Amino acid sequence: MKEIKMKVGFIGLGKMGFNIALSMMNKGHDVIGYDNNHQLTRKLKKTGIKSTSSLTELVKLLPHQKIIQLHLLWHTQKLVLYF
């Protein structure tokens, strides 16, 4: 069975989001991440995962059919995405 490689966007790169993104990259998927905490974004770059400085940039880097995983705390500020 042929494995499907995906291009996936991650929003929220805390402990859970970071580890899932890293696991997906290690399985050969193209992963792009965003977090409003720039320390986490720098940590992501060290692993080889692409990172963006804005949500708009993240969405633009994904193909027409977008896969985006959100890893946010329940008390996080309101997030609205328009595709």
Biopython code that builds the backbone (N, CA, C, O; Angstrom):
import numpy as np
from Bio.PDB.StructureBuilder import StructureBuilder

atoms = [
    (1, "MET", "N", (0.836, -1.174, 0.000)),
    (1, "MET", "CA", (0.000, 0.000, 0.000)),
    (1, "MET", "C", (0.885, 1.243, 0.000)),
    (1, "MET", "O", (1.797, 1.353, 0.819)),
    (2, "LYS", "N", (0.623, 2.174, -0.907)),
    (2, "LYS", "CA", (1.413, 3.392, -1.024)),
    (2, "LYS", "C", (1.020, 4.384, 0.071)),
    (2, "LYS", "O", (-0.161, 4.648, 0.298)),
    (3, "GLU", "N", (2.031, 4.925, 0.741)),
    (3, "GLU", "CA", (1.781, 5.916, 1.776)),
    (3, "GLU", "C", (1.554, 7.284, 1.143)),
    (3, "GLU", "O", (2.279, 7.674, 0.228)),
    (4, "ILE", "N", (0.567, 8.000, 1.619)),
    (4, "ILE", "CA", (0.255, 9.329, 1.099)),
    (4, "ILE", "C", (1.032, 10.362, 1.910)),
    (4, "ILE", "O", (0.963, 10.374, 3.139)),
    (5, "LYS", "N", (1.770, 11.227, 1.220)),
    (5, "LYS", "CA", (2.496, 12.314, 1.878)),
    (5, "LYS", "C", (1.625, 13.560, 1.819)),
    (5, "LYS", "O", (1.065, 13.889, 0.774)),
    (6, "MET", "N", (1.518, 14.240, 2.934)),
    (6, "MET", "CA", (0.651, 15.415, 3.024)),
    (6, "MET", "C", (1.471, 16.666, 3.322)),
    (6, "MET", "O", (2.590, 16.591, 3.829)),
    (7, "LYS", "N", (0.892, 17.803, 2.998)),
    (7, "LYS", "CA", (1.423, 19.102, 3.404)),
    (7, "LYS", "C", (0.446, 19.617, 4.453)),
    (7, "LYS", "O", (-0.716, 19.889, 4.152)),
    (8, "VAL", "N", (0.929, 19.748, 5.693)),
    (8, "VAL", "CA", (0.057, 20.034, 6.829)),
    (8, "VAL", "C", (0.519, 21.289, 7.550)),
    (8, "VAL", "O", (1.716, 21.491, 7.754)),
    (9, "GLY", "N", (-0.428, 22.126, 7.932)),
    (9, "GLY", "CA", (-0.141, 23.305, 8.735)),
    (9, "GLY", "C", (-0.500, 23.050, 10.192)),
    (9, "GLY", "O", (-1.527, 22.435, 10.482)),
    (10, "PHE", "N", (0.334, 23.516, 11.103)),
    (10, "PHE", "CA", (0.079, 23.395, 12.537)),
    (10, "PHE", "C", (-0.002, 24.780, 13.154)),
    (10, "PHE", "O", (0.881, 25.613, 12.947)),
    (11, "ILE", "N", (-1.047, 25.021, 13.900)),
    (11, "ILE", "CA", (-1.191, 26.255, 14.669)),
    (11, "ILE", "C", (-1.198, 25.846, 16.133)),
    (11, "ILE", "O", (-2.075, 25.104, 16.577)),
    (12, "GLY", "N", (-0.229, 26.327, 16.868)),
    (12, "GLY", "CA", (-0.063, 25.952, 18.268)),
    (12, "GLY", "C", (1.043, 24.922, 18.374)),
    (12, "GLY", "O", (0.834, 23.755, 18.045)),
    (13, "LEU", "N", (2.217, 25.336, 18.828)),
    (13, "LEU", "CA", (3.385, 24.464, 18.859)),
    (13, "LEU", "C", (3.892, 24.238, 20.272)),
    (13, "LEU", "O", (5.096, 24.152, 20.509)),
    (14, "GLY", "N", (2.959, 24.144, 21.204)),
    (14, "GLY", "CA", (3.335, 23.800, 22.579)),
    (14, "GLY", "C", (3.773, 22.346, 22.635)),
    (14, "GLY", "O", (4.150, 21.777, 21.610)),
    (15, "LYS", "N", (3.730, 21.747, 23.793)),
    (15, "LYS", "CA", (4.218, 20.371, 23.940)),
    (15, "LYS", "C", (3.513, 19.404, 22.990)),
    (15, "LYS", "O", (4.172, 18.630, 22.296)),
    (16, "MET", "N", (2.206, 19.441, 22.955)),
    (16, "MET", "CA", (1.474, 18.493, 22.119)),
    (16, "MET", "C", (1.626, 18.814, 20.633)),
    (16, "MET", "O", (1.972, 17.931, 19.848)),
    (17, "GLY", "N", (1.376, 20.050, 20.240)),
    (17, "GLY", "CA", (1.461, 20.424, 18.830)),
    (17, "GLY", "C", (2.853, 20.226, 18.257)),
    (17, "GLY", "O", (3.001, 19.747, 17.133)),
    (18, "PHE", "N", (3.881, 20.595, 19.027)),
    (18, "PHE", "CA", (5.258, 20.448, 18.571)),
    (18, "PHE", "C", (5.593, 18.977, 18.325)),
    (18, "PHE", "O", (6.162, 18.630, 17.290)),
    (19, "ASN", "N", (5.239, 18.116, 19.279)),
    (19, "ASN", "CA", (5.579, 16.699, 19.147)),
    (19, "ASN", "C", (4.827, 16.019, 18.008)),
    (19, "ASN", "O", (5.389, 15.159, 17.329)),
    (20, "ILE", "N", (3.582, 16.383, 17.791)),
    (20, "ILE", "CA", (2.831, 15.810, 16.666)),
    (20, "ILE", "C", (3.424, 16.295, 15.349)),
    (20, "ILE", "O", (3.596, 15.506, 14.420)),
    (21, "ALA", "N", (3.739, 17.588, 15.259)),
    (21, "ALA", "CA", (4.347, 18.141, 14.043)),
    (21, "ALA", "C", (5.677, 17.454, 13.752)),
    (21, "ALA", "O", (5.953, 17.105, 12.604)),
    (22, "LEU", "N", (6.497, 17.257, 14.768)),
    (22, "LEU", "CA", (7.793, 16.600, 14.607)),
    (22, "LEU", "C", (7.609, 15.153, 14.140)),
    (22, "LEU", "O", (8.330, 14.685, 13.259)),
    (23, "SER", "N", (6.654, 14.456, 14.726)),
    (23, "SER", "CA", (6.374, 13.076, 14.330)),
    (23, "SER", "C", (5.940, 12.993, 12.871)),
    (23, "SER", "O", (6.374, 12.104, 12.139)),
    (24, "MET", "N", (5.081, 13.921, 12.453)),
    (24, "MET", "CA", (4.624, 13.918, 11.061)),
    (24, "MET", "C", (5.779, 14.215, 10.109)),
    (24, "MET", "O", (5.873, 13.605, 9.044)),
    (25, "MET", "N", (6.659, 15.147, 10.482)),
    (25, "MET", "CA", (7.813, 15.441, 9.639)),
    (25, "MET", "C", (8.718, 14.219, 9.520)),
    (25, "MET", "O", (9.212, 13.906, 8.437)),
    (26, "ASN", "N", (8.931, 13.532, 10.641)),
    (26, "ASN", "CA", (9.780, 12.342, 10.640)),
    (26, "ASN", "C", (9.194, 11.214, 9.797)),
    (26, "ASN", "O", (9.925, 10.324, 9.362)),
    (27, "LYS", "N", (7.894, 11.239, 9.563)),
    (27, "LYS", "CA", (7.242, 10.239, 8.707)),
    (27, "LYS", "C", (7.210, 10.686, 7.250)),
    (27, "LYS", "O", (6.625, 10.011, 6.403)),
    (28, "GLY", "N", (7.847, 11.835, 6.954)),
    (28, "GLY", "CA", (7.988, 12.265, 5.573)),
    (28, "GLY", "C", (6.979, 13.286, 5.090)),
    (28, "GLY", "O", (6.983, 13.643, 3.912)),
    (29, "HIS", "N", (6.111, 13.767, 5.975)),
    (29, "HIS", "CA", (5.137, 14.773, 5.572)),
    (29, "HIS", "C", (5.782, 16.159, 5.585)),
    (29, "HIS", "O", (6.727, 16.410, 6.333)),
    (30, "ASP", "N", (5.262, 17.041, 4.756)),
    (30, "ASP", "CA", (5.728, 18.416, 4.681)),
    (30, "ASP", "C", (4.944, 19.218, 5.712)),
    (30, "ASP", "O", (3.740, 19.420, 5.554)),
    (31, "VAL", "N", (5.609, 19.671, 6.755)),
    (31, "VAL", "CA", (4.935, 20.334, 7.881)),
    (31, "VAL", "C", (5.354, 21.795, 7.953)),
    (31, "VAL", "O", (6.533, 22.130, 7.841)),
    (32, "ILE", "N", (4.351, 22.662, 8.144)),
    (32, "ILE", "CA", (4.579, 24.098, 8.314)),
    (32, "ILE", "C", (3.899, 24.502, 9.619)),
    (32, "ILE", "O", (2.734, 24.171, 9.840)),
    (33, "GLY", "N", (4.615, 25.209, 10.477)),
    (33, "GLY", "CA", (4.064, 25.544, 11.782)),
    (33, "GLY", "C", (3.992, 27.030, 12.052)),
    (33, "GLY", "O", (4.749, 27.825, 11.494)),
    (34, "TYR", "N", (3.048, 27.390, 12.936)),
    (34, "TYR", "CA", (2.917, 28.775, 13.402)),
    (34, "TYR", "C", (2.562, 28.757, 14.886)),
    (34, "TYR", "O", (1.759, 27.938, 15.336)),
    (35, "ASP", "N", (3.165, 29.661, 15.629)),
    (35, "ASP", "CA", (2.785, 29.904, 17.016)),
    (35, "ASP", "C", (3.073, 31.368, 17.307)),
    (35, "ASP", "O", (4.055, 31.921, 16.812)),
    (36, "ASN", "N", (2.224, 31.997, 18.107)),
    (36, "ASN", "CA", (2.455, 33.412, 18.417)),
    (36, "ASN", "C", (3.587, 33.587, 19.436)),
    (36, "ASN", "O", (3.995, 34.716, 19.711)),
    (37, "ASN", "N", (4.091, 32.500, 19.991)),
    (37, "ASN", "CA", (5.262, 32.528, 20.860)),
    (37, "ASN", "C", (6.486, 32.293, 19.980)),
    (37, "ASN", "O", (6.712, 31.172, 19.523)),
    (38, "HIS", "N", (7.262, 33.314, 19.742)),
    (38, "HIS", "CA", (8.382, 33.231, 18.804)),
    (38, "HIS", "C", (9.507, 32.314, 19.278)),
    (38, "HIS", "O", (10.293, 31.837, 18.459)),
    (39, "GLN", "N", (9.602, 32.056, 20.594)),
    (39, "GLN", "CA", (10.586, 31.086, 21.088)),
    (39, "GLN", "C", (10.265, 29.697, 20.560)),
    (39, "GLN", "O", (11.166, 28.938, 20.205)),
    (40, "LEU", "N", (8.971, 29.363, 20.510)),
    (40, "LEU", "CA", (8.569, 28.059, 19.984)),
    (40, "LEU", "C", (8.840, 27.976, 18.484)),
    (40, "LEU", "O", (9.218, 26.919, 17.977)),
    (41, "THR", "N", (8.650, 29.077, 17.781)),
    (41, "THR", "CA", (8.920, 29.105, 16.343)),
    (41, "THR", "C", (10.409, 28.880, 16.078)),
    (41, "THR", "O", (10.766, 28.153, 15.152)),
    (42, "ARG", "N", (11.273, 29.493, 16.876)),
    (42, "ARG", "CA", (12.719, 29.285, 16.716)),
    (42, "ARG", "C", (13.091, 27.830, 17.007)),
    (42, "ARG", "O", (13.933, 27.253, 16.319)),
    (43, "LYS", "N", (12.467, 27.244, 18.020)),
    (43, "LYS", "CA", (12.703, 25.836, 18.351)),
    (43, "LYS", "C", (12.307, 24.947, 17.171)),
    (43, "LYS", "O", (12.977, 23.956, 16.880)),
    (44, "LEU", "N", (11.238, 25.299, 16.510)),
    (44, "LEU", "CA", (10.749, 24.532, 15.371)),
    (44, "LEU", "C", (11.749, 24.557, 14.228)),
    (44, "LEU", "O", (12.000, 23.526, 13.603)),
    (45, "LYS", "N", (12.321, 25.717, 13.949)),
    (45, "LYS", "CA", (13.295, 25.853, 12.856)),
    (45, "LYS", "C", (14.504, 24.946, 13.057)),
    (45, "LYS", "O", (15.065, 24.437, 12.086)),
    (46, "LYS", "N", (14.908, 24.739, 14.306)),
    (46, "LYS", "CA", (16.064, 23.888, 14.597)),
    (46, "LYS", "C", (15.812, 22.434, 14.212)),
    (46, "LYS", "O", (16.763, 21.683, 13.995)),
    (47, "THR", "N", (14.558, 22.029, 14.124)),
    (47, "THR", "CA", (14.226, 20.638, 13.787)),
    (47, "THR", "C", (14.152, 20.415, 12.285)),
    (47, "THR", "O", (14.166, 19.274, 11.824)),
    (48, "GLY", "N", (14.073, 21.507, 11.514)),
    (48, "GLY", "CA", (13.921, 21.379, 10.067)),
    (48, "GLY", "C", (12.496, 21.576, 9.593)),
    (48, "GLY", "O", (12.234, 21.577, 8.391)),
    (49, "ILE", "N", (11.573, 21.743, 10.529)),
    (49, "ILE", "CA", (10.188, 22.021, 10.161)),
    (49, "ILE", "C", (10.091, 23.485, 9.752)),
    (49, "ILE", "O", (10.659, 24.356, 10.412)),
    (50, "LYS", "N", (9.374, 23.758, 8.668)),
    (50, "LYS", "CA", (9.192, 25.140, 8.221)),
    (50, "LYS", "C", (8.304, 25.869, 9.222)),
    (50, "LYS", "O", (7.386, 25.281, 9.795)),
    (51, "SER", "N", (8.581, 27.147, 9.426)),
    (51, "SER", "CA", (7.728, 27.948, 10.298)),
    (51, "SER", "C", (7.377, 29.251, 9.601)),
    (51, "SER", "O", (8.080, 29.706, 8.699)),
    (52, "THR", "N", (6.279, 29.835, 10.037)),
    (52, "THR", "CA", (5.836, 31.095, 9.456)),
    (52, "THR", "C", (5.705, 32.141, 10.555)),
    (52, "THR", "O", (5.602, 31.815, 11.738)),
    (53, "SER", "N", (5.710, 33.395, 10.143)),
    (53, "SER", "CA", (5.586, 34.477, 11.114)),
    (53, "SER", "C", (4.155, 34.981, 11.238)),
    (53, "SER", "O", (3.867, 35.849, 12.062)),
    (54, "SER", "N", (3.248, 34.428, 10.408)),
    (54, "SER", "CA", (1.848, 34.855, 10.496)),
    (54, "SER", "C", (0.917, 33.734, 10.034)),
    (54, "SER", "O", (1.325, 32.828, 9.308)),
    (55, "LEU", "N", (-0.321, 33.814, 10.465)),
    (55, "LEU", "CA", (-1.330, 32.843, 10.022)),
    (55, "LEU", "C", (-1.592, 32.980, 8.527)),
    (55, "LEU", "O", (-1.808, 31.985, 7.835)),
    (56, "THR", "N", (-1.571, 34.198, 8.038)),
    (56, "THR", "CA", (-1.791, 34.438, 6.609)),
    (56, "THR", "C", (-0.733, 33.720, 5.786)),
    (56, "THR", "O", (-1.049, 33.082, 4.782)),
    (57, "GLU", "N", (0.506, 33.822, 6.205)),
    (57, "GLU", "CA", (1.599, 33.159, 5.495)),
    (57, "GLU", "C", (1.425, 31.635, 5.533)),
    (57, "GLU", "O", (1.655, 30.957, 4.532)),
    (58, "LEU", "N", (1.020, 31.104, 6.685)),
    (58, "LEU", "CA", (0.796, 29.667, 6.808)),
    (58, "LEU", "C", (-0.241, 29.191, 5.793)),
    (58, "LEU", "O", (-0.020, 28.205, 5.091)),
    (59, "VAL", "N", (-1.362, 29.887, 5.719)),
    (59, "VAL", "CA", (-2.436, 29.504, 4.801)),
    (59, "VAL", "C", (-1.972, 29.603, 3.351)),
    (59, "VAL", "O", (-2.312, 28.744, 2.537)),
    (60, "LYS", "N", (-1.206, 30.629, 3.020)),
    (60, "LYS", "CA", (-0.732, 30.808, 1.640)),
    (60, "LYS", "C", (0.245, 29.711, 1.215)),
    (60, "LYS", "O", (0.332, 29.389, 0.030)),
    (61, "LEU", "N", (0.978, 29.139, 2.163)),
    (61, "LEU", "CA", (1.957, 28.107, 1.838)),
    (61, "LEU", "C", (1.333, 26.722, 1.646)),
    (61, "LEU", "O", (1.988, 25.804, 1.152)),
    (62, "LEU", "N", (0.075, 26.579, 2.035)),
    (62, "LEU", "CA", (-0.598, 25.290, 1.894)),
    (62, "LEU", "C", (-1.312, 25.213, 0.553)),
    (62, "LEU", "O", (-1.681, 26.242, -0.014)),
    (63, "PRO", "N", (-1.512, 23.992, 0.035)),
    (63, "PRO", "CA", (-2.212, 23.838, -1.240)),
    (63, "PRO", "C", (-3.683, 24.226, -1.121)),
    (63, "PRO", "O", (-4.168, 24.555, -0.039)),
    (64, "HIS", "N", (-4.379, 24.182, -2.247)),
    (64, "HIS", "CA", (-5.796, 24.570, -2.271)),
    (64, "HIS", "C", (-6.614, 23.784, -1.238)),
    (64, "HIS", "O", (-7.420, 24.370, -0.515)),
    (65, "GLN", "N", (-6.415, 22.482, -1.165)),
    (65, "GLN", "CA", (-7.088, 21.672, -0.153)),
    (65, "GLN", "C", (-6.203, 21.683, 1.088)),
    (65, "GLN", "O", (-5.171, 21.014, 1.127)),
    (66, "LYS", "N", (-6.608, 22.439, 2.094)),
    (66, "LYS", "CA", (-5.762, 22.686, 3.255)),
    (66, "LYS", "C", (-6.034, 21.707, 4.397)),
    (66, "LYS", "O", (-7.180, 21.358, 4.683)),
    (67, "ILE", "N", (-4.957, 21.280, 5.035)),
    (67, "ILE", "CA", (-5.040, 20.495, 6.260)),
    (67, "ILE", "C", (-4.340, 21.319, 7.327)),
    (67, "ILE", "O", (-3.136, 21.559, 7.243)),
    (68, "ILE", "N", (-5.094, 21.752, 8.332)),
    (68, "ILE", "CA", (-4.528, 22.559, 9.410)),
    (68, "ILE", "C", (-4.958, 21.955, 10.738)),
    (68, "ILE", "O", (-6.149, 21.756, 10.979)),
    (69, "GLN", "N", (-3.998, 21.668, 11.591)),
    (69, "GLN", "CA", (-4.296, 21.170, 12.929)),
    (69, "GLN", "C", (-4.148, 22.320, 13.907)),
    (69, "GLN", "O", (-3.148, 23.037, 13.889)),
    (70, "LEU", "N", (-5.147, 22.492, 14.761)),
    (70, "LEU", "CA", (-5.107, 23.526, 15.789)),
    (70, "LEU", "C", (-4.816, 22.879, 17.137)),
    (70, "LEU", "O", (-5.493, 21.930, 17.533)),
    (71, "HIS", "N", (-3.824, 23.385, 17.832)),
    (71, "HIS", "CA", (-3.492, 22.916, 19.174)),
    (71, "HIS", "C", (-3.461, 24.145, 20.068)),
    (71, "HIS", "O", (-2.408, 24.749, 20.276)),
    (72, "LEU", "N", (-4.626, 24.509, 20.595)),
    (72, "LEU", "CA", (-4.762, 25.737, 21.366)),
    (72, "LEU", "C", (-5.347, 25.442, 22.739)),
    (72, "LEU", "O", (-6.132, 24.508, 22.899)),
    (73, "LEU", "N", (-4.970, 26.227, 23.710)),
    (73, "LEU", "CA", (-5.563, 26.120, 25.038)),
    (73, "LEU", "C", (-6.972, 26.686, 25.006)),
    (73, "LEU", "O", (-7.269, 27.567, 24.200)),
    (74, "TRP", "N", (-7.832, 26.194, 25.866)),
    (74, "TRP", "CA", (-9.227, 26.625, 25.853)),
    (74, "TRP", "C", (-9.375, 28.111, 26.149)),
    (74, "TRP", "O", (-10.353, 28.723, 25.719)),
    (75, "HIS", "N", (-8.441, 28.702, 26.865)),
    (75, "HIS", "CA", (-8.551, 30.123, 27.208)),
    (75, "HIS", "C", (-7.799, 31.039, 26.222)),
    (75, "HIS", "O", (-7.643, 32.236, 26.465)),
    (76, "THR", "N", (-7.342, 30.454, 25.113)),
    (76, "THR", "CA", (-6.644, 31.244, 24.104)),
    (76, "THR", "C", (-7.599, 32.271, 23.501)),
    (76, "THR", "O", (-8.804, 32.035, 23.407)),
    (77, "GLN", "N", (-7.052, 33.398, 23.100)),
    (77, "GLN", "CA", (-7.870, 34.441, 22.485)),
    (77, "GLN", "C", (-8.604, 33.905, 21.270)),
    (77, "GLN", "O", (-8.201, 32.907, 20.671)),
    (78, "LYS", "N", (-9.672, 34.573, 20.921)),
    (78, "LYS", "CA", (-10.488, 34.201, 19.767)),
    (78, "LYS", "C", (-9.633, 34.140, 18.506)),
    (78, "LYS", "O", (-8.824, 35.032, 18.251)),
    (79, "LEU", "N", (-9.817, 33.094, 17.730)),
    (79, "LEU", "CA", (-9.063, 32.898, 16.486)),
    (79, "LEU", "C", (-10.054, 32.731, 15.345)),
    (79, "LEU", "O", (-10.936, 31.874, 15.401)),
    (80, "VAL", "N", (-9.911, 33.534, 14.333)),
    (80, "VAL", "CA", (-10.785, 33.451, 13.168)),
    (80, "VAL", "C", (-9.909, 33.262, 11.945)),
    (80, "VAL", "O", (-8.985, 34.042, 11.711)),
    (81, "LEU", "N", (-10.195, 32.226, 11.160)),
    (81, "LEU", "CA", (-9.443, 31.966, 9.938)),
    (81, "LEU", "C", (-10.374, 32.085, 8.737)),
    (81, "LEU", "O", (-11.473, 31.530, 8.745)),
    (82, "TYR", "N", (-9.948, 32.793, 7.726)),
    (82, "TYR", "CA", (-10.672, 32.898, 6.470)),
    (82, "TYR", "C", (-9.805, 32.298, 5.381)),
    (82, "TYR", "O", (-8.658, 32.710, 5.206)),
    (83, "PHE", "N", (-10.327, 31.343, 4.656)),
    (83, "PHE", "CA", (-9.539, 30.696, 3.597)),
    (83, "PHE", "C", (-10.058, 31.150, 2.270)),
    (83, "PHE", "O", (-9.544, 30.734, 1.231)),
]
sb = StructureBuilder()
sb.init_structure("model")
sb.init_model(0)
sb.init_chain("A")
sb.init_seg("    ")
for serial, (resi, resn, name, xyz) in enumerate(atoms, 1):
    if name == "N":
        sb.init_residue(resn, " ", resi, " ")
    sb.init_atom(name, np.array(xyz, "f"), 0.0, 1.0, " ", f" {name:<3s}", serial, name[0])
structure = sb.get_structure()
